Amino acid sequence: MRKEVSEISNDVLALLANYDFPGNVRELGNIIARGVALSPGKVIEVAQLPEDIRDLDILTFRKKQGRIPTLDEQKGDYIKWVLSEVGWSRTLAAQILGIDRVSLWRKLKKRGLDGE
């Protein structure tokens, strides 16, 4: 396509990681080709994805090392996701989670995330 697209945004990578790809690897190739064709710059962004993937914003539950994760592991993943969404602002994350900062700190410490 003679375009200098050299990156895929983290948001696009996250959406693609959670997509089931019913069309298998060919579908992935088509999605990337579309992203390159529609990208106005050097980075494929969410806006260049097909609408069904762009609108994909579901919570997925994935097996960890071949087993179903515990509720505690799922809570930890959710806390990490909220923190990453707010730039690791513990105050804002605590507000979103509906807990106080001390409770958030305890949860992070329990999971070994208090140093991040």
Secondary structure as GFF3:
##gff-version 3
##sequence-region A 1 116
A	DSSP	beta_strand	7	8	.	.	.	ID=ss1
A	DSSP	alpha_helix	10	17	.	.	.	ID=ss2
A	DSSP	alpha_helix	24	38	.	.	.	ID=ss3
A	DSSP	beta_strand	43	44	.	.	.	ID=ss4
A	DSSP	three_ten_helix	46	48	.	.	.	ID=ss5
A	DSSP	alpha_helix	51	54	.	.	.	ID=ss6
A	DSSP	alpha_helix	71	85	.	.	.	ID=ss7
A	DSSP	alpha_helix	90	97	.	.	.	ID=ss8
A	DSSP	alpha_helix	101	110	.	.	.	ID=ss9
###
